[in-house]
Amino acid sequence: MRVCLFLLSAAAFAKTYPVDGIVLAVDPAAHTMLVSHRPIAKYMPAMAMPFRVENANDLAPLYPGARVQFDLEIGKEHSLARHVRKAAGADVEIAPAKERLHIGEALPEFRLTDQSGARVTPAALRGRVVAIDFIYTRCPLPDVCPRLSANFAALQRRFHDRAVILLSVTVDPDYDTPAVLAAYARRWAADPARWRLLTGDIAALAAALGEVYWTDEGSIGHNSTTTILDRAGRIAAMVEGSNYRIDQLQHLIAQELEKPQ
């Protein structure tokens, strides 16, 4: 009887809150995941914090950059993430190319041209944390390319004195010449030393990073992937879509900057 009363009392104290966020790191051995989450209604503001999961198997499909949802159970002396599931994060769900790389793999070789006319290769990026997204200057949707560029402008300000470089790759290279990209860069106050807008033969890079794009009635559709590379040029995180919060991307970059070189 006492055991039953204790269990009923513990259940009475427990509260459950729905959580939505982006994974920063996963530690299966410790049964924990570090998550940059949205505000949890009636409990806590948005922040990055670790959560212990009930079932370590729930961590298997997760990776840095994955959007995740779960139920956070808060008891009198414990907290636990239950029913952890990977959530759809892309603006448009599209099957990625079979060449898409995975976490820990290095970029393929490429030679692209930035807004200043300078060549950019993977070797030139070594030693810095890199964020790569895909945009095009004629994008008519305010919640896609302009939002991505506004986010990169914020990242440029946030990490202006750190070893971070931003790359925005156009999916419309026939129109987006270096001169066109230079005008676009001025619009966003892009410093070419920190934020380089790239054009050229992007096919191999786009396929490797899961970016799919197509022509649709005079405009270009694409699925908006953002990738974080570590200092050695390996993929550290992959974020789908343009609806992430800027602090979540900042958390992913800060996570890489804090790792020993």
C-alpha positions as CSV (number, residue, x, y, z in Angstrom):
1,M,0.0,0.0,0.0
2,R,2.8,2.4,0.9
3,V,4.5,1.7,-2.4
4,C,1.3,2.5,-4.3
5,L,0.8,5.7,-2.4
6,F,4.4,6.8,-3.2
7,L,4.0,6.1,-6.9
8,L,0.7,8.0,-6.9
9,S,2.3,10.9,-5.1
10,A,5.3,11.1,-7.5
11,A,2.9,11.0,-10.5
12,A,0.9,13.9,-9.0
13,F,4.0,16.1,-8.7
14,A,5.2,15.3,-12.3
15,K,4.3,17.8,-15.1
16,T,4.8,17.3,-18.8
17,Y,5.7,19.9,-21.4
18,P,6.0,19.6,-25.2
19,V,9.4,20.7,-26.5
20,D,10.6,21.6,-30.0
21,G,14.2,22.3,-30.8
22,I,17.4,21.6,-32.8
23,V,20.0,19.0,-31.6
24,L,23.4,20.4,-30.9
25,A,25.1,17.1,-29.6
26,V,24.2,13.6,-28.7
27,D,25.8,11.4,-26.0
28,P,24.3,7.9,-26.1
29,A,26.5,6.6,-23.3
30,A,25.1,9.2,-20.9
31,H,21.5,9.0,-22.4
32,T,21.6,12.7,-23.0
33,M,21.1,15.2,-25.9
34,L,22.0,18.8,-26.0
35,V,19.2,20.8,-27.5
36,S,18.7,24.4,-28.5
37,H,14.9,24.6,-27.9
38,R,12.1,27.0,-28.5
39,P,10.4,28.6,-25.4
40,I,8.7,25.9,-23.3
41,A,5.3,27.4,-22.5
42,K,4.7,28.1,-18.8
43,Y,8.1,26.6,-17.9
44,M,11.3,28.2,-19.4
45,P,12.5,30.5,-22.2
46,A,14.4,29.4,-25.3
47,M,17.9,28.2,-24.5
48,A,20.5,25.4,-25.1
49,M,20.5,22.7,-22.4
50,P,21.0,19.0,-22.0
51,F,18.1,16.6,-21.6
52,R,18.3,13.0,-20.3
53,V,16.2,10.6,-22.4
54,E,14.2,7.7,-21.1
55,N,15.3,5.4,-24.0
56,A,18.8,5.7,-25.4
57,N,17.6,4.1,-28.6
58,D,15.7,7.3,-29.3
59,L,19.0,9.0,-29.8
60,A,20.1,6.7,-32.7
61,P,18.4,8.7,-35.6
62,L,19.5,12.1,-34.2
63,Y,22.5,14.2,-35.3
64,P,23.6,17.8,-34.8
65,G,21.2,20.0,-36.7
66,A,18.2,17.6,-36.6
67,R,14.9,19.1,-35.5
68,V,13.5,17.1,-32.6
69,Q,10.3,17.0,-30.6
70,F,9.7,15.3,-27.3
71,D,7.7,15.4,-24.0
72,L,9.6,16.8,-21.1
73,E,8.5,15.3,-17.8
74,I,9.4,17.3,-14.7
75,G,9.1,15.6,-11.4
76,K,9.9,16.7,-7.9
77,E,13.5,15.4,-8.2
78,H,13.9,14.5,-11.8
79,S,13.4,15.5,-15.4
80,L,13.2,13.1,-18.4
81,A,12.7,13.4,-22.1
82,R,10.1,10.9,-23.3
83,H,8.7,10.0,-26.7
84,V,11.7,11.6,-28.5
85,R,11.2,11.8,-32.3
86,K,12.9,13.5,-35.2
87,A,10.6,16.1,-36.6
88,A,10.2,17.4,-40.2
89,G,12.2,20.6,-40.5
90,A,12.4,21.3,-44.2
91,D,10.2,23.9,-45.9
92,V,9.7,21.3,-48.7
93,E,10.2,17.6,-48.1
94,I,12.4,16.3,-51.0
95,A,14.4,13.1,-51.3
96,P,18.1,14.2,-51.2
97,A,20.6,13.1,-53.8
98,K,22.2,9.7,-53.2
99,E,25.6,11.5,-53.1
100,R,24.6,13.3,-49.9
101,L,27.3,13.2,-47.3
102,H,26.8,12.3,-43.7
103,I,28.0,13.8,-40.4
104,G,31.8,13.4,-40.1
105,E,32.4,13.2,-43.9
106,A,34.5,15.8,-45.7
107,L,33.4,18.0,-48.6
108,P,34.2,17.0,-52.1
109,E,36.6,19.1,-54.1
110,F,35.1,22.1,-55.8
111,R,36.3,25.4,-57.3
112,L,33.8,28.3,-57.1
113,T,34.1,32.0,-57.5
114,D,33.0,34.6,-54.9
115,Q,31.6,38.1,-55.3
116,S,35.1,39.6,-55.6
117,G,36.1,37.2,-58.4
118,A,38.4,35.1,-56.1
119,R,38.5,31.3,-56.2
120,V,37.2,29.3,-53.3
121,T,38.2,25.7,-52.6
122,P,37.8,23.4,-49.6
123,A,41.5,23.8,-48.8
124,A,41.1,27.6,-48.3
125,L,38.5,26.9,-45.6
126,R,40.6,24.7,-43.3
127,G,41.2,26.0,-39.8
128,R,37.8,27.8,-39.5
129,V,34.3,26.7,-38.7
130,V,32.2,27.1,-41.8
131,A,28.4,27.6,-42.4
132,I,27.1,27.0,-45.9
133,D,23.6,27.8,-47.2
134,F,22.0,28.1,-50.7
135,I,20.2,31.1,-52.0
136,Y,19.7,33.1,-55.2
137,T,19.4,36.8,-55.7
138,R,16.1,36.8,-57.5
139,C,14.3,34.7,-54.9
140,P,10.7,36.1,-54.6
141,L,9.8,34.5,-51.3
142,P,10.6,36.7,-48.3
143,D,10.6,33.7,-45.9
144,V,13.3,31.7,-47.8
145,C,16.4,33.4,-49.3
146,P,16.0,36.8,-47.7
147,R,15.5,35.1,-44.3
148,L,18.5,32.9,-44.9
149,S,20.6,36.0,-45.8
150,A,19.3,38.0,-42.8
151,N,20.3,35.1,-40.6
152,F,23.8,35.0,-42.1
153,A,24.1,38.8,-41.7
154,A,23.3,38.2,-38.0
155,L,25.9,35.5,-37.8
156,Q,28.5,37.7,-39.4
157,R,27.9,40.3,-36.6
158,R,27.8,37.7,-33.9
159,F,31.1,35.9,-34.9
160,H,32.9,38.8,-36.5
161,D,36.0,38.3,-34.3
162,R,36.0,34.4,-34.4
163,A,37.4,31.8,-36.8
164,V,34.1,31.5,-38.7
165,I,33.4,31.9,-42.4
166,L,30.0,32.0,-44.1
167,L,29.4,30.7,-47.6
168,S,26.2,31.4,-49.5
169,V,26.0,29.4,-52.7
170,T,23.7,30.5,-55.5
171,V,21.4,27.9,-57.1
172,D,21.0,30.3,-60.1
173,P,24.7,30.5,-61.3
174,D,23.8,31.5,-64.9
175,Y,22.2,34.8,-63.6
176,D,24.2,35.3,-60.4
177,T,27.5,36.3,-61.7
178,P,30.2,37.7,-59.4
179,A,29.0,41.2,-60.2
180,V,25.4,40.4,-59.4
181,L,26.5,38.7,-56.1
182,A,28.6,41.7,-55.3
183,A,25.6,43.9,-55.5
184,Y,23.6,41.5,-53.4
185,A,26.5,41.3,-50.9
186,R,26.4,45.1,-50.5
187,R,22.7,45.0,-49.8
188,W,23.4,42.7,-46.8
189,A,26.7,44.4,-45.8
190,A,28.6,41.2,-46.4
191,D,32.3,41.4,-45.5
192,P,34.1,39.3,-48.2
193,A,36.6,38.3,-45.5
194,R,33.9,36.6,-43.5
195,W,30.9,36.1,-45.8
196,R,31.5,34.9,-49.4
197,L,28.8,34.5,-52.0
198,L,29.7,31.8,-54.5
199,T,28.8,31.0,-58.1
200,G,30.0,28.5,-60.7
201,D,29.4,24.8,-61.2
202,I,27.7,24.0,-57.9
203,A,26.2,20.6,-58.9
204,A,28.6,18.4,-56.9
205,L,28.6,20.6,-53.8
206,A,24.8,20.9,-53.8
207,A,24.4,17.1,-54.1
208,A,26.9,16.4,-51.4
209,L,25.1,18.7,-49.0
210,G,21.6,17.5,-49.9
211,E,20.5,20.7,-51.7
212,V,17.9,20.0,-54.4
213,Y,16.9,22.8,-56.8
214,W,14.7,23.1,-59.9
215,T,13.1,25.6,-62.3
216,D,9.4,26.2,-61.7
217,E,7.5,28.6,-64.0
218,G,10.4,31.1,-64.3
219,S,11.5,30.9,-60.7
220,I,13.8,28.4,-58.9
221,G,12.6,26.1,-56.2
222,H,15.0,24.6,-53.7
223,N,14.9,22.9,-50.3
224,S,17.2,25.2,-48.3
225,T,19.9,23.2,-46.4
226,T,22.4,24.8,-44.1
227,T,25.6,22.9,-43.2
228,I,28.2,23.5,-40.5
229,L,31.7,22.3,-41.1
230,D,34.3,21.8,-38.4
231,R,37.8,23.2,-38.7
232,A,39.0,20.1,-40.6
233,G,36.4,20.5,-43.3
234,R,34.1,17.7,-42.0
235,I,30.4,18.0,-41.7
236,A,29.5,18.7,-38.1
237,A,25.8,19.6,-38.4
238,M,23.0,19.7,-41.1
239,V,19.9,21.9,-40.7
240,E,16.9,21.5,-43.0
241,G,14.7,24.5,-44.1
242,S,14.8,28.2,-43.5
243,N,12.5,28.3,-40.4
244,Y,15.2,27.7,-37.8
245,R,15.8,30.4,-35.2
246,I,19.0,32.3,-35.5
247,D,20.1,31.5,-32.0
248,Q,19.9,27.7,-32.8
249,L,22.4,28.2,-35.6
250,Q,24.6,30.3,-33.3
251,H,24.5,27.5,-30.8
252,L,25.7,25.0,-33.5
253,I,28.6,27.2,-34.5
254,A,29.5,28.0,-30.9
255,Q,29.5,24.2,-30.2
256,E,32.2,23.7,-32.9
257,L,34.2,26.7,-31.8
258,E,34.5,25.3,-28.3
259,K,35.9,22.0,-29.4
260,P,39.7,21.7,-29.0
261,Q,41.7,22.1,-32.2
